[in-house]
């Protein structure tokens, strides 16, 4: 295929229009601001993007399962099904995920990590990539455990933490959520950061001062902001205020299903913490199956109604709303497509320390692995598709 000159496209977070050369292998070359490139357009096939956005595919830092499979309850006989499910997820515009393991006995967590490593080592290019896992627990505040089983929630113990991680590295565990008030001297937090593991604060009773101290000690993320933590209050600002006010690369995870966080508050968060909101799905195993119904979760049951999953006692446990649907909803609520696209694609990578430049993530990338976004301001609809050059 001859080179194609692509013009009049937008990049999220970047001003003006951009252009690039699509080479014969379908790679993005010479991505740059568009400034009077009409001469080049005459010498190549020309693809006018009509002001649509180009971005990397999504990265989901918090996803518990999909297509009937739980990352925390994987069995060796299910790995083939998981490869198929990850191929399905790639077609949903998701490049990579941190498979999330909720609170469980150390032996089960280690078994899940070993199985996920096996899957990661055998993945094909057609699948969503498995990054290191997100350990959401067990070092959580019992009073804010949410859907996590009470009997396995515990304070961080150095010996048990090292037992959990023995034989594993940051390639296996990318992210760990913990309650900082259970680690007042930041011994566990510091040790995890030294291993290259991103520490996120969540399922916590921490005050603003306790959370701020943890961010200063190296925590870099707030897990599903507003959920499983003290609310933002004018006399007790709590961890949300600490995250918004933190200096350095601190990000705030947001479930944009409209239930876990009210749409108005979700938009408010993007304005209180500009450039820091990261979308997550917090999807459970029914994601990708029928939206309504009752499903097993280990020895427990959840009921799915309108995309929200609840335990039998009514406690919310996650969603079946994918991360890109969350981006579309956030864009509609706030009328800000740039913010929504960045929150689902570039900022999750930045939260993992993988760069915050959209140009860096697009330059020399394979175009079919990227996303093209279209915004309809009259309806507030943001949609995405795989970029395809018609014959």
C-alpha positions in Angstrom: 0.0 0.0 0.0 1.3 3.4 -0.9 1.7 6.0 1.9 -1.5 8.0 2.8 -1.5 11.5 4.0 -4.0 11.9 6.9 -5.2 15.3 7.9 -7.6 17.4 9.9 -7.7 15.2 13.0 -7.6 16.1 16.7 -5.5 14.6 19.5 -7.1 14.6 23.0 -5.5 17.3 25.1 -3.6 18.9 22.2 -4.7 22.2 20.5 -5.5 22.6 16.8 -5.6 20.0 14.1 -2.9 17.3 13.4 -1.8 15.2 10.5 0.3 12.1 9.9 1.6 9.8 7.2 0.2 6.3 7.2 3.0 4.1 5.7 2.7 0.9 3.7 2.7 -1.2 6.9 -0.2 0.7 8.4 1.9 2.6 10.9 1.5 6.2 12.1 4.5 8.2 10.9 5.5 11.9 11.2 2.6 12.8 13.5 2.7 16.6 13.8 0.5 19.7 14.0 -1.2 20.5 10.7 0.2 23.8 9.3 -0.2 24.3 5.6 0.5 20.8 4.4 -1.5 21.1 1.2 1.6 20.4 -1.0 2.2 17.0 0.8 -1.5 16.2 0.4 -1.1 16.5 -3.4 1.7 13.9 -3.4 -0.1 11.2 -1.4 -3.5 9.6 -1.2 -5.4 11.9 1.1 -7.6 10.8 4.1 -9.5 13.7 5.6 -10.5 12.9 9.2 -13.2 15.6 9.5 -12.1 16.7 12.9 -12.4 13.3 14.6 -10.0 12.4 17.4 -7.2 9.8 17.3 -6.2 8.1 20.6 -4.6 4.9 21.9 -7.0 2.1 22.8 -8.2 2.0 26.4 -6.4 0.7 29.5 -8.6 -0.5 32.4 -6.9 -0.5 35.8 -9.8 -2.1 37.6 -11.7 -5.0 36.1 -12.6 -8.1 38.1 -13.8 -10.3 35.3 -15.7 -10.6 32.0 -17.8 -13.0 29.9 -18.6 -15.2 33.0 -15.0 -15.5 34.2 -13.6 -14.1 37.5 -9.9 -13.2 37.6 -9.9 -14.1 41.3 -11.6 -17.5 40.8 -9.7 -18.7 37.7 -9.2 -22.4 37.2 -6.6 -24.0 34.9 -9.4 -25.4 32.8 -10.8 -21.9 32.1 -7.6 -20.4 30.5 -8.7 -21.2 26.9 -12.0 -19.4 27.6 -10.1 -16.5 29.1 -8.0 -16.1 25.9 -11.3 -16.0 23.9 -12.8 -13.4 26.3 -9.7 -11.2 26.0 -10.0 -11.4 22.2 -13.6 -10.2 22.6 -12.5 -7.4 24.9 -9.9 -6.2 22.4 -12.7 -5.8 19.9 -14.4 -3.5 22.5 -11.5 -1.1 22.1 -9.5 -2.1 25.2 -5.7 -2.5 24.7 -4.7 -3.6 28.2 -6.1 -4.3 31.7 -4.9 -4.8 35.2 -6.9 -8.0 36.2 -8.3 -7.2 39.6 -8.2 -9.6 42.5 -10.3 -8.7 45.5 -9.6 -9.7 49.1 -9.0 -13.4 49.5 -6.7 -15.8 51.4 -3.0 -15.4 50.4 -2.9 -18.9 48.9 -5.8 -18.1 46.6 -4.3 -14.8 45.5 -1.0 -16.5 44.7 -2.7 -19.2 42.7 -4.6 -16.5 40.7 -1.4 -14.6 40.1 0.3 -17.7 38.8 -2.5 -18.5 36.4 -2.6 -15.0 35.1 1.1 -15.2 34.5 0.5 -18.3 32.4 -2.1 -16.5 30.3 0.1 -13.4 29.9 2.9 -15.5 28.6 0.7 -17.1 25.9 -1.3 -14.1 24.6 -1.8 -13.4 20.9 -1.8 -9.9 19.3 -5.6 -10.2 18.9 -6.2 -10.1 22.7 -6.4 -7.4 25.2 -3.0 -7.5 27.0 -2.9 -8.6 30.6 -0.7 -6.2 32.6 0.2 -6.9 36.2 -2.7 -7.6 38.5 -4.5 -5.0 40.7 -4.6 -6.4 44.2 -7.6 -4.7 45.7 -6.9 -5.9 49.2 -6.6 -7.6 51.6 -5.2 -4.5 53.5 -8.4 -2.6 53.8 -10.5 -0.9 56.5 -13.1 -3.4 57.7 -15.7 -0.6 58.1 -15.2 0.3 54.4 -14.8 -3.2 52.9 -17.9 -3.0 50.7 -18.3 -6.3 48.8 -15.0 -7.7 50.1 -15.3 -10.7 52.5 -14.9 -9.6 56.1 -12.9 -12.7 57.3 -10.0 -12.0 55.0 -9.6 -8.2 55.5 -6.6 -7.4 57.6 -3.9 -4.8 58.4 -0.7 -5.0 56.3 1.8 -7.4 57.9 5.3 -7.2 56.5 5.8 -11.0 56.7 2.5 -11.8 55.0 3.1 -9.1 52.4 6.4 -10.6 51.4 4.9 -14.1 51.5 2.2 -12.9 49.1 4.8 -11.4 46.7 7.4 -14.2 46.9 8.3 -15.2 43.4 6.3 -12.4 41.9 7.3 -8.9 40.7 5.8 -5.7 39.4 5.2 -7.6 36.1 2.7 -9.8 38.1 1.3 -7.1 40.4 1.2 -3.6 38.9 -1.1 -2.0 41.5 -2.3 -2.6 45.1 -5.1 -0.8 46.9 -4.7 -0.4 50.6 -6.1 1.7 53.5 -3.3 4.1 54.6 -4.4 4.4 58.2 -3.5 0.8 58.7 0.1 1.5 57.7 0.8 4.8 59.7 4.6 4.5 59.3 4.2 3.7 55.6 6.4 0.6 55.9 4.2 -1.5 53.5 3.6 1.4 51.2 7.4 2.2 50.9 8.3 -1.5 50.4 5.7 -1.9 47.6 6.8 1.3 45.9 10.4 0.0 46.0 9.2 -3.1 44.1 7.8 -0.9 41.4 4.2 -1.5 42.4 1.8 1.4 42.2 0.0 2.0 45.6 -3.5 3.2 45.5 -5.6 4.4 48.5 -9.0 2.9 48.9 -11.5 1.1 51.1 -10.4 3.5 53.8 -11.4 5.6 56.7 -8.4 7.9 56.3 -8.6 11.5 57.1 -7.4 14.2 54.8 -4.1 14.4 56.7 -3.6 10.6 56.7 -4.3 10.4 53.0 -2.1 13.4 52.2 0.8 11.8 54.2 0.4 8.6 52.2 0.5 10.5 48.9 3.6 12.3 50.0 5.1 8.9 50.9 4.5 7.6 47.3 0.9 6.5 46.8 -0.2 7.6 43.3 -3.9 6.7 42.9 -7.2 6.8 44.7 -9.4 3.7 44.0 -12.9 4.3 42.8 -13.1 7.9 44.1 -16.1 8.6 46.5 -16.8 4.9 47.0 -15.7 3.0 50.1 -14.2 6.1 51.7 -15.4 9.1 53.8 -17.3 11.6 51.7 -15.9 15.0 50.7 -17.2 17.2 53.6 -16.5 20.9 54.3 -15.4 20.1 57.8 -13.8 16.7 57.2 -12.4 16.8 53.6 -11.1 13.2 53.7 -9.0 11.4 51.0 -10.8 13.0 48.0 -9.6 16.4 49.0 -6.1 15.0 49.7 -5.9 13.5 46.2 -7.1 16.7 44.5 -4.6 18.8 46.4 -1.6 16.4 46.1 1.4 17.6 44.3 3.1 15.2 41.8 1.5 12.5 39.7 -1.5 11.5 41.8 -4.6 10.2 39.9 -8.2 9.6 40.9 -10.1 6.5 39.6 -13.7 7.1 38.6 -16.5 4.6 37.8 -18.6 6.5 35.3 -21.7 4.4 35.2 -23.8 7.2 36.8 -24.7 5.0 39.8 -21.5 4.7 41.8 -21.0 8.4 41.3 -23.8 10.9 40.3 -23.1 12.4 36.9 -22.9 15.9 38.3 -20.3 14.9 40.9 -18.3 13.0 38.2 -18.1 16.2 36.2 -17.3 18.2 39.3 -14.4 15.8 40.0 -12.9 16.5 36.6 -12.9 20.2 37.4 -11.6 19.8 40.9 -8.7 17.6 39.7 -8.0 18.7 36.1 -5.8 16.2 34.3 -6.0 13.6 37.0 -9.2 11.6 36.6 -8.7 8.1 35.4 -11.7 6.1 34.2 -12.1 2.5 35.4 -14.9 0.0 34.7 -14.8 -2.0 38.0 -16.6 -4.6 35.8 -17.5 -8.0 37.2 -17.8 -11.4 35.5 -21.2 -10.7 34.0 -19.7 -7.9 31.8 -20.2 -9.0 28.2 -23.1 -11.3 29.1 -26.8 -10.5 29.5 -27.3 -7.3 31.5 -29.9 -8.6 33.8 -29.9 -11.6 36.1 -28.4 -13.5 39.0 -24.8 -14.7 38.8 -22.5 -16.6 41.2 -19.4 -14.9 42.7 -17.5 -17.6 44.4 -19.8 -18.8 47.1 -21.9 -15.6 46.9 -24.5 -14.3 44.4 -24.8 -11.0 42.7 -27.8 -9.5 40.9 -27.3 -7.4 37.8 -29.8 -4.6 37.2 -29.2 -1.7 34.7 -25.5 -2.4 34.6 -25.0 -2.4 38.4 -24.1 -5.5 40.4 -25.3 -5.9 43.9 -24.8 -8.6 46.6 -27.9 -10.2 48.2 -27.7 -7.6 51.0 -27.9 -4.8 48.5 -24.2 -3.8 48.7 -22.9 -2.6 45.3 -20.1 -4.8 44.0 -19.2 -3.3 40.6 -20.7 -2.9 37.1 -21.2 -4.4 33.7 -20.5 -1.1 32.0 -17.3 -1.1 29.9 -14.7 1.6 30.2 -15.4 3.1 26.8 -19.1 3.3 27.6 -18.1 5.1 30.7 -16.1 7.5 28.6 -19.1 8.2 26.4 -21.3 8.9 29.5 -18.7 11.2 31.0 -18.4 13.2 27.7 -22.2 13.5 27.6 -22.5 14.7 31.1 -19.7 17.2 30.9 -19.8 18.0 27.2 -16.0 17.6 27.2 -14.9 14.8 24.8 -11.2 15.6 25.3 -11.4 14.9 29.0 -13.3 11.6 28.6 -11.0 10.3 25.9 -7.9 11.1 28.0 -9.4 9.6 31.1 -9.9 6.3 29.4 -6.8 6.0 27.3 -3.7 8.2 28.1 -4.1 8.8 31.9 -4.3 5.1 32.9 -1.0 4.6 31.2 0.4 7.7 33.0 -0.9 6.3 36.4 1.2 3.2 35.8 4.3 5.4 34.9 4.1 4.7 31.2 4.1 8.2 29.9 1.5 11.0 29.7 2.1 12.2 26.1 -0.6 11.2 23.7 1.9 11.9 20.8 4.3 9.4 22.4 1.6 6.7 22.5 0.5 7.3 18.9 3.8 7.8 17.0 4.8 4.7 15.1 1.8 2.8 16.4 -0.2 0.4 14.2 -3.4 2.4 13.1 -5.8 -0.6 13.5 -4.7 -0.8 17.2 -5.8 2.8 17.8 -9.2 4.4 18.2 -11.0 7.0 16.1 -13.6 9.1 18.1 -16.4 11.2 16.8 -18.2 13.9 18.8 -21.8 15.1 18.0 -22.2 18.3 20.1 -25.9 18.6 19.2 -26.6 15.3 21.0 -23.7 15.0 23.3 -22.8 11.6 21.8 -19.2 10.4 21.7 -18.6 7.3 19.7 -15.5 5.3 18.8 -14.4 2.9 16.0 -11.3 1.2 14.8 -9.8 3.5 12.1 -10.2 1.9 8.7 -9.0 3.2 5.3 -11.6 2.5 2.6 -10.3 1.1 -0.6 
